[in-house]
Amino acid sequence: MPQPFATKHHDPAAEQALLAALQQTPALVWGPVGTLAADFFTEGRGATYATLVQAAQAEQPMPALVDALPADDPLATAATIRHHAQARILDDEYQALGRALNRAQQQPAFVAEALAAFEAATARARQVGTPTGDALIATSDLLAGIIEGVRQRYEQRLATGSDIMGIPSGFSRLDHLLNGLEPGLLVLGGQPGMGKTTLANQIAANVAEAGVPVLYVSYENSRENLILKQLCRLAGISETDARRGTADPVALAVVAQRFGQQSGSLYYVEASADLTVEGIGIIGKQIQRRHKAERVLVIVDYLQKMAHTAGYDEMRANVGKIAAQLRDLSRALASPVLALASLNRAGYKDGAKPNIANLKESGDIEYGADVILLMSEGETDGPPLGDGKRITLRIEKNRGGPSGENVRFVFRPAVGDFREETLATLNGHRR
């Protein structure tokens, strides 16, 4: 059976010092110190904490309940108390896991049960480690940070010569309208056959080639299939030919060598039913650390498929929960999260264009997403494009810039290639 952790999981002196600091400076209640739970404290000090918080929030005289020196750094001390509370949760579950593993020697089914319980405990521990809400901060205290952010972007533009602050997608008009892929939840919706996966896969390759790491989480395609799509696009070879053995392996080998040099920071993960947003976040952090990168592009293909595992009975509630968690993930990684989504067929028949209401189980997607991009068939009155077809990408929502704008693409399904529609693009596809 696993042995309990060696640490004692509490620090009475730190708890006393934090209580003394709160007693001396009631205003601490409006920051992280005031977001602790009473049960984070031990040996009865939770009741003292609750009394002090209540008095501070009511702006009443603080009772003299603690006789100790105040903590020099209350914020750091509050974090220490959180960490001990996390450790206590994990310690309890760690020992329960040991008992379950002992039972599993006789009944293997206990392993799955133990792992599920331990994952739930891990989630609780992470929640304990994160303040339940933003600290109450006056606007005047935020001004310096906002100006600093503007200054950093100004200096970035001077240094790079580019006014695109987000991660470039590799498509110039899209980047111009969105300011690149900025931190937040971006949703790419479209009917089956519109090329959502193909476009997302191409963006992943563009971003990785530019030196920004990418995590592509797929609920439908294997890693090998997604990589083969990349190679066929680069070689201009039909994926069908590659699968039927009629493609030139030498041509694919040549582009594979080049793609291998460009894709060292591109990671594909085949999602299982038990992969959580938290798990995706852990992988994203590992990638950031491995590449010493400030940002990582996370792509989830696709939202509704992932929502089947969210735990609620109603699909709409699942989608809303996953969308909210993906937005939180973006904040935790300070990076963009691009989630693919399917559309309801109703509402855009007979040539009508899709809108936000057509997002399947749209629920909270409309409100939680920072950017919503919807794909549809492009105009058909232009010149013929041979094996290509026109696709329109409409920016339905854009918190940081213009919405209602269209980005027009030429899509060649046979080789899985998207190009922004330009005169040169059209000329290259005419027959």
N, C-alpha and C positions, 0 to 999 in steps of 0.2 A: 504494500500500500504506500502511495506517495507520502512523504513526510511534510508536515506543515512548514510554511515559510519561517525563516529564522527570525525575522524582525517581529517586534511586538505590536506593530500596527497602531500605535497611538503615542502621542507626545504630550503628556500632561503640562509640561512647562510651556510649550507653544500654545496650547489651548488657553492657559491662564493668561499668557502675555497678550493674546489676541483679545480676550475678554476685557482685559485692563485697557487696551488701546481703544476699544469701542466705548467703554465707560468714560474714558477721558475725552474722546473725540466722536461725538454722536454722528457727525456728518459721514463717517465711514459706512454707515448703514446704507447709503445711496450708491455704493460701489460694490465691487465683488465681495467685500466682507459681509454685506447684507444679503447675499444670495446663498449663503451656506444653509444647510438644513440642520435642525437641532440634533438629529441623530448622528451627525458627523462628529459630535463631541462625545467624550466618554466620561464615566464616573460621575454622572449627574450634572456635568457642566452644560449639557444641552438645555436644561431648564433655565439656567442663568443666562445663557445666550438668548433664548427666546424672550425673556423678560427685558433684557437690555435693548433688543431690536424693537420690541413693542413700544418701549418708552421713547426711543430715538425717533421712530416713525411718527409717533404722536406729538413729538416736540415737547415732551414732558421732562422735568428734572430727572437726570439719570440717578438711579439708586446706587448707593455705594455697596456693591455686592462682591467686589474683587479687590484683594489686597496683594498686588503684584506689580512688577515693573511693566509698562506697556511695551509691546513689540516695536522694535526699531523700524521694521518694514512690514506693516500689517498685510499688504497684498501678498508678499512672499509667504508669510505665516499662514494666511488663509489657503494658499495653494498647497502648503505642506499638510494642512488638516484634511483637505480634499484627497490628497494622495493616500493618506493613511486610511481614510474611509474606503477608497477603492481597494486597497490591499485587503481590508477586512472582508469585503464582499468576495474577492477572489479566493481568499484563504478558506472561507466556508465552503465555497463550491469546489475548490481543489480537493478538499478532503472527501466531499460527497462523491466526486469523480473517482477517487481512489476506491471507495466502497463499491461503486457501480462496476468498476473494472474487475474487482475481485469477484463480483457476482457473474460478470461476463465470462469468466473462465468456465462456468457451468452453462450459462445461457447467453450466447453471443448477441442476442437482441438488445441486451442492456448497454452495449457500446453505443449504438445510435441514440438511445435515450440519454445516456450520460453526455454525449457530445452536444446534443440539443440543449440540455440544461446548462452546460458550461458556456455555450455560445450566448444564451440568454443572460447569464451572469456577467459575461464580458460586456455585453451591451449595457447592462445596468451600471457596471463599473465605469464605462466611458461616459455615460450620462452624468454620473456623480462627479466626474472630473471636469465637466463643462458647466459653467454657470447657467442657471435656468433661464436667464434672460439678460438682455443688455443692461449694463449699469446705467443708472440715471445720470446723464452727463449734460450739463448746460451747453447750449449752442456756442457760447463764447469760448468754451474750453476746446471746441472742435475746430475752430477757425484756423489755428496754426497748422494743424495736420492737413487740412484741405488745401491751404496755400502751398504747403510743401509738396503735395501730390501734383499740383499744377506745375510747380517749378521743375519737378523731376521729368514730367512729360515734355516740358519746354526744352530742357537740356537734352532729352532723348532725341527730339526732332532735330536739334542742331547737330547732334553727334552722328545721326544716321541719315539725315536728309529726307526722312520719310515722316509723313504726318499720320501714318497708320500705327496706332499704339497697341492694338491687340496682336494676336498671333496671325500672320498672313495665311490665308487659306489657299493661296496659289491662284485665285480668281480675282482679277484686279477690280472689276466693277463691284463684286460682292464685298470685297475688302473696303472699298471706298464708302459704300453705303453703311456698312456695319462698324467701320473703324477696326477691321480685322476681327478675330474671334476673341472677344474680351471675356473676363471672368463673369460667370452667370450661367443660367440654364438656357441653351438654345435648342429648340425643337424643330426637326425637319420632318414634315408630314407629306404624304402622298399616297396615291393608289398603288396597289401592286402593279409592278411592271413599269413604274415611272423611273426607276433607277436610283432609289434612295440609298441602298447599300453601295451601289457602284459609285455614286457621288461622294458618299462619306468615306469610302475606301480610298478614293483618289485624293480627297482632302488630307486624309491621314498620311499618304505618301508624300504629298507636297510639304506638309508641316514637318515631317521627320527629315526630309531632305534639307530643309532650311535650318535644321539643328535643334528643333524643339521636340522633346520626347512625346510619344503618343501611346496611349493605352486604348486599344480597340476591344471592347467586350461584345462578343457575338452570341446571341441566343439561337441562331439558325445555321450559320455557316461555320464550317471547320476552319482552322488556321490554314491548312493546306489549300483549301478552296479559295480563301481570300488572297493568299499569296499568288496562287495561279492566276487569279483575275488581274493582279498587278502586272505579272509578267506578260500575259497576253495583251494587255493594254499597251505596254511599252514596245512590244514586238509587232503590234498591229495584226495579231493572229487571233482568229476566232477561238473562243474557249471551247466551243463544241468540237472544233477540229483537234484541239489538244486532248480532249477526253476520248475522242474516237481513234486516236493514233495516227491522224493524217497531218498533224502539224510538224514542222521542221524542228527537231530537238536542238539542233545546233543554234538556230536563231534564238530559241528560248534560253539556251545556256549563255549566249552572249549577253542578253539583257539581264539574266540572273546575276552575272558577275557585277554588272554596273549597279543593279538594284541592291545587291548585297552591301556595296560600299555606302549606299545612301540610307539604308534602312536599319542601321545599328541601334537606333533609338525608337524603333517601331515594334510594339509588342501586341500580339493577339492573344486573347484569352477566350477559350470556349467555355461559356457560362453553364454551370450546372444549376439545378433547381434550388440548391441551398446557398448560392452566391448572393450575398446581401450587398447593399450599398456600402455598408461599413467595410465589407471585405474588399470591394473595389477601391475604397479609399486607402486601405492598407497597401494594396498593390501600387496605387498611384504614388504614395509617399515613398515606397521602395524605389520606384523608377526615378523620382525626383532626386533622391539621395544618391543613387547610382550615377546619375549624369550631372550631379551638382547643379540642377536646374531650378530656377525660380518658378517656372510654369510647366505644366504638362497638359496636353489636350486629351480629355477622356471622351470616348465615343461609346455610346450604349445602343446596340442594335438588337432588339428595339424595345420601346417603352412598355407597350401592352403585354409583350411576352414576359418581361421581367415582372410585371404587376401580378401575374398569376401566382407568384410565390410570396406576396406581401402579407398574407395572413387574414385579410378581411373576407367576409362572405360575398360582398358586392364588388364587382369589378371596378366600378367607378371609384369606390373608396380606395381600392388598391392603387389605381392609377394616380389618384390625388396624393396618396401617401408617398409613392415612389417619386413623383415629381418634386414634392417638397424635400425629400431626402437628397435627391440629386442636386437641388439648388443649394442645400446645406453643404453638400460635398464640394461644390464649386467654391464656396467660401472657405472651407477648410484647406483646400489646395491652392487657393488664390488663382484659379485657373478656369478656363471654359469647359463646360460639359455639354456635349452635343448628343441629344437623344433622338433617335428616329421613332416615328409614330405612324400608325396606319390611320386611314380615314374611313368614315362611314360613307357608303355609296349614296345614300339618300341626300338630296339637297343640291347636287350638282350634275344632274342628268341633263340630257339634251343640250350639251355644250356649255352649261353653266360652269363657272369656275368655283373651285372649293374655297371655303372660308373657315375661320376658326371653329365654327359650330360643327364642322364636319370631322374634327378630330375625334377619333373613337374614344368613348368614355371621357369626353373632354374635361368634365368636372373642373378640377383645379389647374389643369394645364394652362388654360387661358390666363389665369391670374398669377400662377407661379412662374411661368416662363418669362425670361427677359427678352428673348427673340423667338418669333415663330415664323418659319419659312415653309411655304406650301408649294408643292410641285404640281404642274398640270401640263396637258398637251399644249404646245405652242400654236401660233397662228399657222394656218395651212395654205394661205394665199400667196406665199412666196415661191421662189424657184425650187424645183425638186432637189432633194439632197441625197439621192442614191440610197446608200445603206444607213443614212443618218435621219434623225427626226428632231423636230424642234421641241424643246422643253422650256417652259417658263417657270422661274422660281420667283414667287411673289413674297415680299416682306410684309407679312400681315401685322406683325407687332415688332417694335424696336424701341426699347426703353431709352437707348442712348442716341437715337438719331431718327432719320426719316422712315416712315412706314408707308405702305401703299406703292412702293417702287417695285419694278420688275427687273430681274436679271435673266436674259435670254441665253439659252444654251443650245448647242447642237450635240445631240447624244447619239453615239454609234453603239447600239446594244450588242452587236456581234462581237466587238472587241472590248466593250466596257470602257468607253472613253467619253468624257465630257469636255467640251471646249466652249468658252464664252462666245456668243455669236458676234462675229465681226465680218466685214466684207471679205477678208482673207479666208476666214473659216468657211463662209458660204461658197466661195469660189473653189475651195479645196474639196468640197463634198458634192459638187454638181456633177451630173453625168450627161 
